[in-house]
């Protein structure tokens, strides 16, 4: 399976887009668990980074990008340009994290 080029830039330097195949998206929603919330709250009080939340955020981003990449492959793309990542909290009390990835599927030479 050929690797897709994924980039946030609107074009790939030195490569020409020969076909634009449309917008592709991927979404991931991950719930935060109670223990993670408690320990993150303690870290907020005493300072420092929350490694558990960072890991969840990374997981959600990877899932959203993976889904977007799969949709691009289904369209026959070999690259996705102009990728935008958005992060939102949803649910009661912001208990869920949603990450969306979107970009334009293209064929580059």
Backbone bond lengths (Angstrom), bond angles and torsions (degrees), N, CA, C in turn:
res aa  C-N    CA-C-N  psi(-1)  N-CA   C-N-CA  omega(-1)  CA-C   N-CA-C  phi
1 X - - - 1.445 - - 1.527 108.65 -
2 X 1.308 117.01 127.65 1.455 123.20 -178.28 1.532 110.30 -74.77
3 X 1.338 116.09 138.51 1.457 120.21 175.89 1.515 110.59 -71.89
4 X 1.318 116.09 136.23 1.451 121.15 173.41 1.512 108.80 -83.27
5 X 1.324 116.51 145.01 1.446 121.01 171.40 1.524 106.57 -84.73
6 X 1.326 116.67 124.84 1.452 121.77 177.74 1.523 108.05 -117.36
7 X 1.331 117.28 126.51 1.461 119.81 -178.51 1.521 111.55 -147.83
8 X 1.318 114.96 149.52 1.459 120.50 176.42 1.520 111.52 -84.65
9 X 1.327 116.97 -11.36 1.467 120.57 -179.68 1.526 110.26 -78.68
10 X 1.343 117.95 157.21 1.467 120.16 -177.51 1.526 113.93 -75.64
11 X 1.327 117.48 -11.48 1.466 121.49 177.50 1.522 108.77 -151.81
12 X 1.321 116.12 168.91 1.462 121.72 178.91 1.520 106.80 -110.17
13 X 1.317 115.44 117.17 1.456 120.26 -176.81 1.529 110.78 -56.55
14 X 1.340 114.85 130.95 1.459 120.57 178.87 1.514 114.38 82.22
15 X 1.317 118.07 -2.62 1.474 121.85 179.53 1.530 107.94 -123.54
16 X 1.305 116.26 141.15 1.457 121.25 179.99 1.526 109.67 -106.92
17 X 1.325 116.08 129.72 1.466 120.43 174.63 1.518 108.00 -74.96
18 X 1.332 115.82 121.77 1.464 119.98 -179.30 1.527 112.41 -97.24
19 X 1.342 116.21 -22.49 1.477 120.72 177.05 1.512 109.80 -147.52
20 X 1.305 115.22 137.88 1.462 122.04 173.36 1.525 106.85 -103.21
21 X 1.326 115.92 124.93 1.460 120.79 -172.92 1.523 113.88 -106.12
22 X 1.310 117.37 2.02 1.452 121.00 175.64 1.518 113.48 108.02
23 X 1.301 114.24 175.18 1.461 122.42 -178.40 1.526 109.35 -77.93
24 X 1.322 114.97 136.96 1.462 120.89 174.11 1.524 108.03 -124.27
25 X 1.328 115.94 146.58 1.456 120.49 -177.75 1.522 110.59 -136.40
26 X 1.299 114.83 161.76 1.456 122.02 172.72 1.514 108.03 -147.01
27 X 1.309 116.27 144.62 1.457 121.11 -179.09 1.519 109.77 -132.15
28 X 1.309 114.73 148.89 1.466 120.67 174.66 1.518 107.62 -143.59
29 X 1.326 115.28 132.95 1.463 120.86 176.14 1.522 106.98 -124.66
30 X 1.320 115.21 124.16 1.450 120.78 -177.52 1.519 108.58 -128.56
31 X 1.322 115.57 132.71 1.458 120.82 177.94 1.518 110.72 -86.11
32 X 1.305 115.54 142.67 1.467 120.75 174.77 1.525 107.21 -89.72
33 X 1.340 116.48 138.31 1.455 117.63 -178.88 1.523 111.54 -91.30
34 X 1.305 116.69 165.06 1.453 123.52 -173.83 1.521 112.54 -60.21
35 X 1.334 118.45 -46.03 1.464 120.47 -177.84 1.524 111.50 -64.59
36 X 1.321 116.15 -39.72 1.455 119.73 178.31 1.525 109.72 -62.26
37 X 1.344 116.66 -41.66 1.463 120.72 178.46 1.520 111.59 -61.45
38 X 1.322 117.12 -43.12 1.466 121.09 -179.28 1.523 110.55 -62.57
39 X 1.349 117.03 -48.88 1.460 120.08 -178.53 1.524 111.70 -67.90
40 X 1.315 117.45 -34.34 1.463 119.94 177.02 1.526 109.70 -66.58
41 X 1.345 116.61 -37.96 1.461 120.19 177.21 1.515 111.73 -62.74
42 X 1.321 117.16 -40.18 1.469 121.15 176.98 1.526 109.97 -63.10
43 X 1.332 116.96 -43.62 1.468 120.01 178.87 1.518 111.15 -63.06
44 X 1.354 116.32 -35.58 1.458 119.12 177.89 1.529 110.78 -61.59
45 X 1.322 116.58 -36.46 1.461 121.00 -178.66 1.525 110.84 -73.07
46 X 1.331 117.14 -45.92 1.460 120.92 -175.66 1.531 112.36 -92.55
47 X 1.291 118.37 -8.21 1.460 121.81 179.65 1.512 111.46 93.13
48 X 1.305 115.35 166.11 1.460 120.16 178.64 1.508 112.01 108.50
49 X 1.300 114.59 171.51 1.460 121.95 -178.51 1.523 109.76 -90.99
50 X 1.307 114.90 152.30 1.452 120.64 177.42 1.523 108.63 -102.06
51 X 1.336 116.14 95.50 1.465 121.09 -177.69 1.521 111.75 -61.08
52 X 1.328 117.26 -34.96 1.471 119.20 -178.35 1.528 110.67 -66.77
53 X 1.333 117.72 -41.39 1.463 119.63 177.40 1.524 111.20 -69.52
54 X 1.322 116.70 -37.11 1.461 119.53 177.96 1.522 110.41 -61.40
55 X 1.323 117.58 -39.47 1.461 121.55 179.14 1.528 110.56 -65.82
56 X 1.322 117.73 -42.89 1.466 121.52 178.10 1.524 110.23 -62.91
57 X 1.319 116.12 -41.56 1.460 120.69 179.15 1.527 110.58 -62.97
58 X 1.323 117.03 -43.91 1.467 122.20 177.97 1.535 110.73 -61.99
59 X 1.324 115.70 -43.06 1.468 120.91 179.08 1.529 111.02 -60.50
60 X 1.320 116.22 -46.80 1.466 121.04 -179.35 1.528 110.42 -63.12
61 X 1.329 117.20 -43.13 1.466 121.03 178.61 1.524 110.64 -61.32
62 X 1.332 116.99 -46.74 1.464 121.27 179.63 1.524 111.42 -61.70
63 X 1.332 117.29 -40.10 1.471 121.09 178.73 1.526 111.06 -64.92
64 X 1.333 117.05 -44.39 1.466 120.86 -179.56 1.526 110.63 -64.71
65 X 1.344 117.22 -43.93 1.462 120.25 178.08 1.528 111.32 -64.96
66 X 1.324 117.19 -38.90 1.461 120.84 178.74 1.523 112.09 -62.93
67 X 1.326 116.47 -41.97 1.465 120.22 178.78 1.532 110.52 -66.27
68 X 1.327 116.83 -42.61 1.465 121.01 178.38 1.537 110.11 -61.71
69 X 1.324 116.11 -42.71 1.465 121.41 179.07 1.526 110.96 -61.84
70 X 1.319 117.33 -40.98 1.463 121.31 179.26 1.531 111.00 -62.87
71 X 1.337 117.39 -42.90 1.471 120.39 177.32 1.526 111.00 -63.13
72 X 1.339 117.01 -37.64 1.469 120.83 178.24 1.528 110.07 -64.65
73 X 1.325 117.32 -42.93 1.473 121.69 177.89 1.531 110.65 -60.18
74 X 1.331 116.29 -42.40 1.464 120.51 179.97 1.525 111.58 -61.00
75 X 1.312 117.00 -29.25 1.470 121.11 178.23 1.526 112.30 -85.30
76 X 1.332 117.08 -5.76 1.461 120.48 179.26 1.518 114.11 90.53
77 X 1.310 118.37 14.77 1.464 122.06 -178.15 1.526 111.27 -76.25
78 X 1.323 115.20 155.00 1.459 119.78 170.30 1.530 111.23 -118.20
79 X 1.351 115.43 6.17 1.467 120.19 176.69 1.526 109.16 -159.76
80 X 1.329 114.42 157.17 1.466 121.51 171.19 1.524 105.97 -129.96
81 X 1.332 115.97 123.39 1.463 121.03 -178.78 1.529 110.25 -112.23
82 X 1.334 115.17 162.11 1.461 120.36 176.48 1.511 113.32 65.83
83 X 1.323 117.50 33.03 1.467 120.59 -177.11 1.523 110.57 -66.54
84 X 1.321 115.08 134.40 1.459 122.41 177.14 1.522 107.57 -124.61
85 X 1.311 116.73 132.63 1.462 122.28 176.19 1.516 108.85 -110.88
86 X 1.321 116.40 131.37 1.466 121.88 177.50 1.517 108.90 -123.92
87 X 1.327 115.66 140.71 1.460 122.85 -178.95 1.522 108.28 -122.21
88 X 1.329 116.83 133.19 1.458 122.12 178.84 1.518 109.41 -142.22
89 X 1.326 116.10 150.08 1.459 119.62 168.18 1.513 106.89 -102.11
90 X 1.317 115.75 138.66 1.460 121.08 -179.22 1.522 108.42 -135.64
91 X 1.311 115.81 173.76 1.463 120.66 179.01 1.523 110.72 87.68
92 X 1.310 114.05 173.56 1.463 118.90 -179.82 1.526 108.65 -66.46
93 X 1.293 115.47 129.18 1.466 123.01 179.63 1.527 112.34 61.96
94 X 1.323 118.12 26.20 1.460 121.45 178.34 1.509 113.20 60.69
95 X 1.325 116.48 37.68 1.465 121.21 -173.67 1.524 113.88 -79.86
96 X 1.313 117.81 -6.46 1.463 121.03 -179.21 1.527 108.28 -124.09
97 X 1.319 115.03 146.78 1.451 121.57 177.58 1.519 108.59 -112.17
98 X 1.328 116.33 128.07 1.457 121.06 178.80 1.528 108.57 -117.11
99 X 1.320 115.55 131.01 1.456 121.61 175.40 1.520 107.18 -121.86
100 X 1.316 116.64 130.49 1.454 120.78 175.45 1.526 108.65 -119.69
101 X 1.314 115.65 141.31 1.464 122.84 175.95 1.520 106.62 -123.11
102 X 1.317 116.73 133.60 1.462 120.01 176.67 1.522 109.03 -141.93
103 X 1.307 115.44 150.50 1.463 121.49 179.00 1.515 109.09 -168.66
104 X 1.323 115.58 -176.87 1.456 121.83 -179.67 1.523 109.19 -108.49
105 X 1.320 115.71 122.09 1.463 121.82 177.70 1.532 108.06 -77.39
106 X 1.337 115.49 131.18 1.462 120.56 -178.49 1.528 110.01 -139.06
107 X 1.323 113.62 163.82 1.456 120.91 167.81 1.517 105.68 -111.27
108 X 1.331 116.02 123.95 1.453 121.00 178.51 1.528 108.89 -113.93
109 X 1.325 114.29 151.04 1.480 118.31 179.16 1.502 110.64 -88.41
